[in-house]
Amino acid sequence: MSPSSPVTFGALESPALCERCHPVLMDDSIDDFIEEESASSDSAVTLRHKAEGEGELIMLGSPCQWRDSLPSLPVLAESSTNGCHLCTFIREHIIKRGIDYRGDVYINGGYIWGADRDVFGSKPNEEGLVFWRCEVYKHPEQEFLAAITFNIESDDDNVTDWLRVDDKRRPRLLDPANVDWIKYELKRCQNDCDHVKEDTAFIPTRLIDIGSTDLDVPRLVTSDILHEENEGNLRGVEYATLSYCWGSREDAAEQLKTTRKNLSEHLEGIPLDFMSPVGYLGERAPGLDLPFQSKRRESVRGTYTFFPSSDDRKPIWNSSSLINDLKQAVWETRGWTFQENMLSTRLLFIGPGLWHFACENGSTSENSYVNLGSVVHGSLRPLVNIAREPKPTDPIEVWRRVRNAYARWEEILEIQTRSWSYRDDLLAGIAGLAEECAKITEDTYLAGLWMNDLQHGLVWEMLNPDVGTLETVLRQKRDQKPYVGPSWSWVSQLRPFEVLPCRRYNVDNPRPQEKLSNNQKLMSLSDTLPTHVRAEYTITGIHMDLQWRSPFGRLNPGSYLRMHASLADFPSDVNIEPKRKGNPPIGYFSDGSGLCMFDWSRLEKDRAMFLL
């Protein structure tokens, strides 16, 4: 029989498969499997691999293998023409992957059992048949080129319990079952999660009232209208914000906007079809359905489906659907969405593949995968909660709270990895977070830094400085375009940098690791104490030239900071080590006393050097 000749399996209405693709049919009869009780259900029995709990990925059975050539993959194309659905599916996704290579390739694909998707370590690993992974190599060199990972989901309860796969996503994003699931998760979070809620009557100037029934037409409402309709009591008004990327100018021009011309029309009603995000919530790309019949238990039979999950362009491919969807989303790369994420108590993500609901207590996806603990907010979200709590009466607790706020604020530096259409939006794009931090520290905000924490905030270094001299660097700093903030603040930098002084130090060796069970994660902890970095300067003048009234917003070029501090001569001449790949040029004191870093990569020897 030709490898490309189709073989059909009609009993479970499965797709046609060629001989090469036959190993994709899961076989649970091998000796490496055993039957045990399910940890998630009192009555269900589940399939387990003998190597589970050892912390390693388990590759199952014989992989599917192909030899072909890029870019057109003619072997897979021929098999696809002959009716093999797996060859069709794999070829489509490899071509979509866009591998920058022309020539012969070797492709293999196989099941991965027990891959731990909980990268944050919030719960024991209870994963079963998690992924089917397809890898592409140069042939005959066997040099890795690319990989695509497919999530496995099923809507058959017996299959889901037996193989421990995810529930199957719905064919449409706005499927009624998904709408019910979203409503349930929102209500569950409101009732069960003890989130700190700000006691405020603030509402935006304009909102879209979606009504209370399916027959209601959405309409634009202003805060004045809401005041009248609610008799001035706005504390019970709940609203959600849409955080998304406008896209290109051409895309943005086609999106729904309220203008002076259509304001009165929108106050009467806005047809749902006019709201552009709704238009994209249609049919999903289909996955590949495969039959499964257990050889151990006759009652366990049904289908499961492959859905593309991630590829090798993501640093962690064996992570949850939520993390994979975020890594693929432009939303995660933009500047304004950073603050919108951190300030939100609850988030509902429309991912490329799934709906996801997240709050500080955890997240759950449409396919029933659950993460315990916050996976999207990071360390800055607690600032918002702390700011809403009553101020402690104990001075020591106040000091700890302020110290904690300063330490968490350093996470704001991630904003420098985000993209901006207008870079001078940066300070405005973190103003809300800065305002929350100021409520805790009661400190003066200085263009991303804090007046009482400058011994930490001012000490940062460029990781890969520009080529040039001191004079060229000074010219660039004086002529900053666009102007974001003063040169002594990290907000002025375009290149990567890092903050130098650590705020805590380890006081002993890591605590011994403790293993609680075969599938419990291991963690080592160290006791730490605050470092003794202290201020040895006196601030004599501050002026933040604000564009608006808010002390947290955009600045004009006239902002400055004056201080008195000691200067010391360099202890010796400096020898600059040439820049190497991945490493900046480093200056070494010739007397061996230490090293120094510069904001430029060519040193002028005749310039006097001082240490602050």
C-alpha positions in Angstrom: 0.0 0.0 0.0 1.3 3.5 -0.9 2.1 5.7 2.2 -0.2 8.3 0.8 -3.1 6.0 0.1 -6.0 6.8 2.5 -7.1 4.5 5.2 -10.6 5.1 6.7 -11.9 4.3 10.1 -15.6 4.6 9.7 -16.8 3.3 13.1 -16.3 6.6 14.8 -16.7 8.8 11.7 -13.0 9.6 11.8 -11.1 11.4 9.0 -9.2 9.5 6.4 -5.6 8.9 7.3 -2.7 7.8 5.2 -0.3 5.0 6.4 2.3 7.5 7.6 -0.3 9.1 9.8 -1.6 5.9 11.5 0.5 6.5 14.7 -1.7 9.5 15.5 -4.4 7.1 16.7 -3.8 6.9 20.4 -3.1 3.5 21.9 -3.6 3.2 25.6 -2.8 -0.5 25.8 1.0 -0.2 26.2 2.6 -1.4 29.4 3.7 2.1 30.5 0.1 3.0 31.3 -1.8 2.1 34.5 -5.3 2.8 35.8 -5.9 4.9 38.9 -8.5 7.0 40.5 -8.9 10.6 39.2 -7.7 13.4 41.5 -10.4 15.7 40.1 -13.4 13.3 40.4 -14.4 10.8 43.2 -16.0 8.4 40.8 -13.9 8.6 37.6 -11.0 6.3 36.8 -8.1 7.8 34.8 -5.2 6.6 32.7 -1.7 7.4 34.2 1.8 6.9 32.8 4.3 5.2 35.1 6.7 8.1 34.6 4.3 10.8 35.8 5.5 12.9 38.7 9.2 12.8 37.7 9.2 16.3 36.3 10.0 15.3 32.7 8.0 15.5 29.5 6.9 12.1 28.3 7.0 11.4 24.6 4.5 8.6 23.7 4.9 5.8 21.2 6.1 6.0 17.6 5.8 9.4 16.0 4.3 10.2 12.6 7.2 10.9 10.2 7.5 12.7 6.9 10.3 13.6 4.5 9.4 16.6 2.3 10.7 19.9 1.1 10.0 23.6 1.8 8.4 25.8 0.9 5.5 23.9 -0.9 5.7 20.5 0.9 4.8 18.5 -2.2 4.7 15.1 -0.3 2.2 16.4 2.2 0.3 18.0 -0.7 0.0 14.7 -2.6 -1.2 12.9 0.5 -3.7 15.7 1.1 -5.0 15.4 -2.4 -5.5 11.7 -1.8 -7.7 12.5 1.2 -5.5 12.3 4.3 -6.8 14.9 6.7 -3.8 14.9 9.1 -1.4 15.6 6.2 -3.8 18.4 5.1 -3.9 19.9 8.6 -0.1 19.7 9.2 0.8 21.1 5.8 -1.6 24.1 6.3 0.0 25.0 9.7 3.6 24.5 8.7 3.1 26.8 5.7 1.3 29.3 7.9 4.3 29.2 10.3 6.4 30.8 7.6 9.7 28.9 7.9 12.5 30.9 6.3 14.2 27.9 4.6 14.1 26.3 1.2 15.1 22.6 0.9 14.6 19.1 2.1 13.1 18.7 5.6 12.3 16.0 8.1 9.1 16.3 10.0 7.9 14.3 13.0 4.9 14.6 15.2 4.0 12.9 18.4 2.0 13.0 21.6 3.3 14.6 24.8 2.0 13.3 28.1 2.2 15.1 31.4 3.6 18.5 30.2 3.2 20.9 33.1 1.5 24.0 31.8 1.3 25.7 35.2 4.6 27.7 34.8 3.8 29.7 38.0 3.7 26.6 40.2 0.3 27.3 41.7 -0.9 23.7 41.8 0.4 20.1 41.5 0.8 18.7 38.0 -2.2 16.7 37.0 -1.7 16.8 33.2 -2.5 13.8 31.0 -2.6 13.8 27.2 -1.7 17.5 26.8 -0.2 18.2 23.4 0.6 16.8 20.0 3.8 18.4 18.8 5.1 18.7 15.3 8.8 19.5 14.7 10.6 20.4 11.5 14.3 19.7 10.8 16.7 20.2 7.9 17.4 17.0 6.1 19.8 15.3 6.3 21.6 17.7 8.8 18.9 17.3 11.5 19.2 21.0 12.4 16.0 22.2 14.1 13.9 24.7 12.1 10.5 25.1 13.7 7.9 23.5 15.8 4.1 23.8 16.3 2.2 22.5 19.3 -1.4 21.5 19.2 -3.7 21.5 22.3 -5.9 18.4 22.7 -9.6 18.9 23.7 -12.7 16.8 23.8 -16.4 17.2 24.4 -16.8 13.5 25.5 -16.8 13.3 29.3 -15.4 9.7 29.3 -12.5 10.7 27.0 -11.8 13.9 29.0 -11.7 12.0 32.3 -9.7 9.0 31.0 -7.0 10.9 29.1 -7.2 14.1 31.2 -7.6 16.4 28.2 -9.2 19.9 28.2 -12.9 20.4 27.4 -13.5 21.3 23.7 -13.9 24.9 22.8 -17.2 26.0 21.0 -17.3 26.5 17.3 -18.2 30.2 17.7 -16.8 32.7 20.2 -20.4 34.0 20.9 -21.9 30.6 21.2 -24.7 30.7 23.8 -22.8 28.3 26.0 -19.8 30.7 26.0 -22.1 33.6 26.9 -23.5 31.6 29.8 -20.0 30.7 30.9 -18.8 34.3 30.9 -21.9 35.4 32.9 -21.2 32.6 35.4 -17.5 33.4 35.9 -18.3 37.1 36.4 -21.0 36.3 39.0 -18.8 33.7 40.7 -16.0 36.2 41.0 -18.2 38.9 42.4 -19.7 36.5 45.0 -16.7 34.4 45.9 -13.5 36.5 45.4 -12.7 39.0 48.1 -11.4 41.8 45.8 -10.7 45.2 47.3 -13.2 47.6 45.8 -12.6 51.3 45.7 -15.3 53.4 47.4 -15.9 55.9 44.6 -18.8 57.2 42.6 -16.5 58.0 39.6 -17.8 57.0 36.2 -16.4 57.9 32.8 -17.9 60.9 30.9 -19.5 58.5 28.4 -20.6 54.9 28.5 -22.5 52.5 26.2 -25.6 51.2 27.9 -26.1 47.7 26.6 -29.6 47.4 28.2 -31.0 44.6 30.4 -32.5 42.3 27.8 -31.6 40.8 24.4 -34.1 43.1 22.7 -32.5 46.3 24.0 -30.5 48.3 21.5 -27.1 49.6 22.9 -27.0 53.4 23.2 -24.5 56.0 24.3 -25.1 57.6 27.7 -23.3 60.5 29.3 -22.6 61.0 33.0 -25.3 63.6 33.1 -27.9 61.2 31.8 -26.8 58.6 34.4 -27.1 61.1 37.2 -30.7 61.8 36.1 -31.6 58.1 35.6 -30.0 57.0 39.0 -31.1 60.1 41.0 -27.5 61.0 41.6 -26.5 57.7 43.2 -23.8 56.3 40.9 -22.1 53.9 43.3 -24.3 51.1 42.0 -23.4 51.7 38.3 -21.1 49.0 37.1 -19.2 49.2 33.8 -16.5 47.4 31.8 -13.9 48.9 29.6 -12.7 47.7 26.2 -8.9 47.4 26.0 -7.7 46.7 22.5 -5.3 47.9 19.8 -6.6 50.2 17.1 -4.3 48.7 14.5 -3.2 50.6 11.4 -4.5 54.0 10.5 -6.6 52.4 7.8 -8.1 49.9 10.3 -8.7 52.7 12.8 -10.5 54.8 10.2 -13.1 52.0 9.8 -13.9 51.6 13.5 -16.8 52.9 15.4 -16.3 56.4 16.7 -18.5 59.0 18.3 -18.1 62.4 16.7 -20.0 65.7 16.9 -21.8 64.7 13.8 -23.2 61.4 15.0 -23.4 62.2 18.8 -27.2 62.6 18.9 -27.6 59.5 16.7 -25.5 57.4 19.1 -27.5 58.8 22.1 -30.6 57.2 20.5 -29.0 53.8 19.7 -26.0 52.0 18.2 -26.7 48.9 16.2 -24.7 46.0 17.5 -23.2 45.2 14.1 -21.6 48.7 14.0 -19.3 47.7 16.9 -16.3 46.4 15.1 -15.0 43.9 17.7 -18.4 42.1 17.5 -17.9 41.6 13.8 -14.7 39.5 14.4 -16.4 37.1 16.8 -17.6 34.7 14.2 -16.6 31.2 13.2 -13.4 29.8 14.5 -10.8 28.0 12.5 -11.7 24.3 12.7 -9.4 21.9 14.4 -8.7 18.2 13.5 -11.1 15.6 15.0 -9.6 12.2 15.7 -11.3 9.1 17.0 -10.3 7.4 20.3 -11.3 3.9 21.5 -9.7 2.7 24.7 -8.3 -0.8 24.5 -8.5 -1.0 28.3 -12.1 0.1 28.8 -14.7 -0.5 26.1 -16.9 2.3 27.5 -14.3 4.9 26.8 -14.8 5.9 23.2 -15.3 9.2 21.4 -13.2 11.9 19.7 -10.8 14.6 20.6 -9.6 17.5 18.6 -6.2 19.2 17.7 -6.2 23.0 18.0 -3.0 25.0 17.3 -1.6 26.3 20.6 1.9 27.7 20.2 5.1 27.5 18.3 8.9 27.8 18.9 8.7 31.6 18.6 7.2 31.6 22.1 9.8 31.2 25.0 7.6 28.7 26.8 5.5 26.5 24.5 4.2 24.1 27.1 2.1 26.7 28.9 -1.6 27.3 29.4 -3.9 28.5 26.6 -4.2 31.9 28.3 -0.4 32.5 28.4 0.0 31.2 24.8 -2.8 33.5 23.5 -1.3 36.5 25.3 2.1 35.8 23.8 0.6 35.8 20.3 -1.5 39.0 20.9 -0.4 42.4 19.8 -2.3 43.6 22.8 0.5 42.3 25.1 3.1 44.4 23.3 1.4 47.9 23.3 2.1 50.7 25.8 -1.4 51.8 26.8 -2.7 48.3 27.5 0.0 47.7 30.2 -1.7 50.0 32.7 -5.2 48.9 31.6 -4.2 45.4 32.5 -2.8 46.3 35.9 -5.6 48.5 37.0 -8.4 46.0 36.1 -9.8 43.8 38.9 -11.3 41.3 36.4 -10.2 40.7 32.8 -12.1 38.9 30.0 -9.7 38.1 27.1 -10.8 37.4 23.6 -7.8 35.3 22.5 -6.9 34.0 19.1 -8.2 30.6 20.2 -10.3 30.9 23.3 -12.1 33.1 25.8 -10.2 33.5 29.1 -11.4 35.0 32.4 -8.8 36.2 34.9 -8.7 37.9 38.3 -6.1 38.1 41.0 -7.2 34.8 42.4 -6.6 32.9 39.2 -7.8 32.4 35.7 -10.0 29.9 33.8 -10.3 29.4 30.0 -13.2 28.3 27.9 -11.7 24.8 27.6 -11.9 24.5 31.4 -8.2 24.9 32.1 -7.6 26.6 35.5 -4.6 28.6 36.8 -4.5 29.3 40.5 -3.2 32.6 41.5 -2.7 35.7 39.4 -1.1 35.0 36.0 -1.6 38.3 34.2 -1.5 41.1 36.7 2.2 40.9 37.9 3.6 42.6 40.9 2.0 46.0 40.2 -1.6 45.1 40.8 -1.1 44.7 44.6 -0.2 48.4 44.7 -3.8 49.2 43.7 -5.2 47.0 46.5 -2.8 48.4 49.1 -3.7 51.9 48.2 -7.3 51.2 48.9 -6.7 49.7 52.3 -6.7 51.8 55.5 -3.4 53.2 56.5 -1.9 51.2 59.4 -1.6 52.9 62.8 1.7 51.1 63.6 4.7 53.1 62.2 6.7 50.0 61.5 3.8 48.6 59.3 3.6 52.0 57.6 7.4 51.8 56.8 7.1 48.2 55.5 4.1 49.2 53.3 6.1 52.1 51.8 9.2 50.0 51.3 7.1 47.3 49.6 5.5 49.9 47.3 8.9 51.2 46.2 10.1 47.7 45.5 7.0 46.8 43.5 7.3 50.1 41.5 10.4 48.8 39.9 8.2 46.4 37.9 7.1 49.5 36.0 10.3 49.3 34.0 8.6 46.6 31.9 6.8 49.5 30.2 10.1 50.2 28.2 9.6 46.9 26.4 6.2 48.1 25.0 5.5 49.8 21.7 4.0 53.3 21.4 2.6 55.1 18.4 3.6 58.3 20.2 6.4 57.7 22.7 5.7 60.9 24.6 2.5 59.1 25.8 4.7 57.0 28.2 4.2 59.0 31.4 0.5 59.4 30.7 0.4 55.6 30.0 1.5 54.8 33.6 -0.1 57.8 35.4 -2.8 55.8 37.0 -0.4 53.3 38.5 1.8 56.2 39.7 -1.2 57.8 41.4 -1.9 54.6 43.3 1.7 54.3 44.4 1.7 57.9 45.6 -1.3 57.1 47.8 0.9 54.6 49.7 4.2 56.4 49.7 2.9 59.9 50.1 5.9 60.9 48.1 6.7 63.4 45.3 6.6 61.9 41.8 9.5 62.8 39.6 9.1 61.5 36.0 8.9 57.8 36.9 11.0 58.1 40.1 10.2 59.0 43.7 11.9 61.8 45.7 12.5 59.8 48.8 13.8 56.8 46.9 16.3 58.4 44.5 19.2 56.4 46.1 17.7 53.5 44.2 15.8 55.2 41.4 18.7 57.3 40.0 21.1 54.4 39.9 20.6 52.5 36.7 22.9 51.6 33.7 22.6 51.2 30.0 23.0 47.6 29.0 24.0 48.3 25.4 25.0 52.0 25.1 25.2 53.9 21.8 28.5 54.1 20.0 30.0 57.6 20.4 31.7 59.9 22.9 30.5 61.9 25.9 29.9 64.9 23.7 27.6 63.0 21.3 25.7 61.4 24.3 25.2 64.9 25.8 23.9 66.3 22.5 21.4 63.5 22.3 20.2 64.1 25.8 19.8 67.8 25.3 17.9 67.3 22.0 15.5 64.5 23.0 12.8 64.0 20.3 10.2 63.5 21.3 10.7 64.8 24.8 9.5 62.2 27.4 11.3 63.1 30.6 14.6 64.4 32.0 17.8 62.5 31.1 18.4 61.3 34.7 15.1 59.3 34.6 14.8 55.9 33.0 11.7 57.2 31.1 14.1 59.1 28.7 15.8 55.9 27.6 15.1 54.0 24.4 17.7 51.3 24.9 17.5 48.5 27.5 18.8 49.3 31.0 18.7 47.8 34.5 18.4 49.1 38.0 21.6 48.4 40.0 21.1 48.4 43.8 19.3 45.4 45.2 16.8 46.2 47.8 17.2 42.9 49.7 20.0 40.4 50.4 20.0 36.7 51.4 20.9 36.0 55.0 21.4 32.3 54.7 21.5 29.4 52.3 18.3 28.4 50.6 16.0 26.3 52.7 16.0 22.6 52.1 13.6 21.5 49.4 10.6 19.5 50.6 8.8 17.1 48.4 5.2 16.6 49.5 4.0 14.1 46.9 5.1 12.6 43.5 3.5 15.4 41.5 4.1 18.3 44.0 6.4 21.1 42.6 9.7 21.8 44.4 10.6 25.3 45.5 13.6 26.6 47.5 13.3 29.8 49.5 15.8 32.1 51.2 15.3 34.5 54.1 16.1 38.1 53.1 16.6 41.4 54.8 16.5 45.0 53.5 19.9 46.2 52.2 21.6 49.2 53.8 21.6 51.5 50.7 20.8 55.0 52.0 20.6 58.5 50.7 23.8 60.6 51.0 22.6 63.7 49.2 20.5 66.8 49.8 17.8 67.8 47.3 17.9 71.6 46.9 15.5 72.1 44.0 12.8 70.3 42.1 10.7 71.6 39.2 8.5 69.3 37.1 7.2 71.4 34.1 3.8 69.8 33.7 1.8 69.9 30.5 -1.4 69.5 32.5 -2.4 69.8 36.1 -1.7 66.2 37.0 1.7 65.6 38.6 1.7 62.2 37.0 1.3 63.2 33.3 3.4 64.5 30.4 6.3 66.9 31.0 7.8 69.8 29.1 11.6 70.0 28.6 12.0 72.5 31.5 11.9 69.9 34.2 14.9 69.6 36.5 16.3 68.2 39.8 19.1 69.9 41.9 21.0 68.2 44.7 24.1 68.5 46.8 26.3 65.4 47.0 29.9 64.3 47.3 32.0 63.7 44.2 35.1 61.5 44.3 37.9 61.2 41.8 38.2 58.0 39.9 40.8 55.9 41.9 42.8 55.2 38.7 42.8 55.3 35.0 40.1 53.3 33.2 40.7 50.6 30.6 37.8 50.0 28.4 37.2 46.4 27.3 35.9 46.2 23.7 32.2 45.5 23.2 31.4 41.9 22.5 28.3 40.2 21.2 25.6 40.4 23.9 27.9 42.4 26.3 28.4 46.1 26.6 31.9 47.7 26.9 33.1 47.6 30.5 35.5 50.0 32.1 38.1 48.5 34.5 40.1 50.6 37.0 43.7 49.9 36.2 44.5 49.5 39.9 42.1 46.6 40.1 39.7 48.3 42.5 36.6 47.7 40.5 34.8 48.5 37.3 32.5 51.2 35.9 29.9 51.5 33.1 29.4 54.4 30.7 26.5 55.6 28.7 28.7 55.6 25.6 31.0 53.0 24.1 34.1 55.0 23.3 35.9 56.8 26.2 37.7 60.2 25.8 40.8 59.8 28.0 41.4 63.5 28.4 38.1 64.1 30.1 38.1 64.2 33.9 36.1 61.4 35.5 34.2 61.6 38.8 32.2 59.2 40.8 28.9 60.4 42.3 
